[in-house]
Amino acid sequence: MHNNQYLKAYFTLKNVKQSDIAKLLNKSISTIRRKNDNLGFTQKEILQIHNKYNIPIEVFFYDNTEEKDSNKFL
């Protein structure tokens, strides 16, 4: 399952607010909040955010099931 905890962490580390992303993508803040909560960014939006704030693209696609799967044998 995709998890946006790392994306939110990068936004915090880079001091990027939802209003900054909304302005960059020409969207409302509520739309950005929904996209952020559900990881609903398009490829184009991901590239725009990556290029503007240098956030690694992998962060948008973090999958925490690998961690859970690796812990099931412990």
NORFEN-V852715 format. One record per residue. N is the residue number from 1. RES is the residue in three letters. OMEGA is omega in whole degrees, -180 to 180 (* if undefined). NEAR is the number of other C-alpha atoms within 12 Angstrom. Layout:
N & RES & OMEGA & NEAR
N & RES & OMEGA & NEAR
This chain:
1 & MET & 179 & 15
2 & HIS & -177 & 21
3 & ASN & -176 & 23
4 & ASN & -179 & 26
5 & GLN & -180 & 21
6 & TYR & 176 & 24
7 & LEU & 178 & 35
8 & LYS & 179 & 25
9 & ALA & 178 & 19
10 & TYR & 177 & 23
11 & PHE & 180 & 27
12 & THR & -180 & 15
13 & LEU & -179 & 14
14 & LYS & -179 & 20
15 & ASN & 179 & 15
16 & VAL & -180 & 23
17 & LYS & 178 & 23
18 & GLN & 178 & 28
19 & SER & 177 & 19
20 & ASP & 180 & 22
21 & ILE & 179 & 30
22 & ALA & 180 & 24
23 & LYS & 180 & 20
24 & LEU & -175 & 24
25 & LEU & -179 & 24
26 & ASN & 180 & 16
27 & LYS & 176 & 19
28 & SER & 179 & 17
29 & ILE & 180 & 19
30 & SER & 176 & 16
31 & THR & 179 & 21
32 & ILE & 178 & 27
33 & ARG & 179 & 22
34 & ARG & 179 & 17
35 & LYS & -180 & 25
36 & ASN & -179 & 30
37 & ASP & -176 & 20
38 & ASN & -176 & 20
39 & LEU & -177 & 27
40 & GLY & 179 & 20
41 & PHE & 176 & 28
42 & THR & 178 & 18
43 & GLN & 180 & 14
44 & LYS & 180 & 14
45 & GLU & 178 & 25
46 & ILE & 179 & 28
47 & LEU & 178 & 21
48 & GLN & 179 & 23
49 & ILE & 179 & 32
50 & HIS & -178 & 26
51 & ASN & -178 & 14
52 & LYS & -171 & 19
53 & TYR & 178 & 23
54 & ASN & 176 & 19
55 & ILE & -178 & 26
56 & PRO & -178 & 22
57 & ILE & -180 & 23
58 & GLU & -179 & 18
59 & VAL & -179 & 26
60 & PHE & -174 & 33
61 & PHE & -180 & 24
62 & TYR & -179 & 20
63 & ASP & -176 & 19
64 & ASN & 178 & 18
65 & THR & 178 & 14
66 & GLU & 179 & 13
67 & GLU & -180 & 15
68 & LYS & 179 & 12
69 & ASP & -179 & 12
70 & SER & -179 & 10
71 & ASN & -175 & 10
72 & LYS & 179 & 9
73 & PHE & -179 & 7
74 & LEU & * & 7
